[in-house]
Amino acid sequence: MTYEQLQSIIPNDELHCISDCGQFFEDNEIPDSIYSDNEFIVFSNTVEYLTDTLNKLMANKVPFQVHYDELGLEYIVI
């Protein structure tokens, strides 16, 4: 799935490329290789309504995982 396709599914959410989030992974002591099969990340504090985002991803059969950072905030790996 391309950035544009995913952004069309969740247009009001801030979508990030995993390759651009090295500092986040370093701060949370997450090995770079753990998400090597994923391309995108969405942080819960950059979405309008997290439940809506998750529902849209599920409705469009977009595979994703929800994880928590060191502060307990959710992030979605796609």
C-alpha positions in Angstrom: 0.0 0.0 0.0 1.3 3.4 -0.9 1.4 6.5 1.2 -1.3 8.1 -1.0 -3.6 5.1 -0.7 -3.3 4.9 3.1 -3.7 8.7 3.4 -6.9 8.4 1.5 -8.2 5.9 4.0 -7.3 8.0 7.0 -7.2 11.6 5.6 -7.4 13.4 8.9 -4.5 11.5 10.5 -0.8 12.4 10.4 0.9 9.5 8.7 4.7 9.0 9.1 7.2 6.8 7.3 8.9 4.4 9.8 12.3 5.2 8.1 11.9 8.8 9.3 11.2 7.9 13.0 14.6 6.7 14.1 14.6 9.0 17.1 11.3 7.7 18.3 12.5 4.1 18.2 15.8 5.1 19.9 13.9 7.0 22.7 11.7 4.0 23.3 14.6 1.5 23.1 12.9 -0.3 20.2 15.3 -2.1 17.8 15.2 -0.7 14.2 14.7 -4.2 12.8 11.5 -5.0 14.7 9.3 -3.2 12.2 11.3 -4.1 9.1 8.2 -5.5 7.4 6.2 -2.3 8.0 6.4 1.1 6.3 4.2 3.5 8.2 3.4 4.6 11.7 0.6 6.7 13.2 0.9 8.2 16.6 -2.3 8.4 18.7 -1.6 12.0 19.6 -1.7 13.0 15.9 -5.2 11.6 15.1 -8.6 13.1 15.6 -10.3 10.0 17.0 -8.2 6.8 17.5 -11.2 4.5 17.4 -12.3 5.9 14.1 -8.8 5.4 12.7 -8.7 1.8 13.8 -12.2 1.2 12.4 -11.2 2.6 9.0 -8.1 0.5 8.9 -10.1 -2.6 9.7 -12.9 -1.8 7.3 -10.3 -1.5 4.5 -8.5 -4.7 5.6 -5.2 -2.8 6.2 -3.0 -5.0 8.4 -1.7 -3.1 11.4 -0.5 -3.5 15.0 -1.1 -1.3 18.0 1.7 -0.8 20.5 2.5 1.6 23.4 5.4 3.9 23.8 7.4 4.6 27.1 4.6 7.0 28.2 1.8 4.6 27.5 0.6 6.4 24.4 -0.6 4.2 21.5 1.0 4.1 18.1 -0.1 2.1 15.1 2.3 0.3 12.9 1.2 -0.3 9.3 
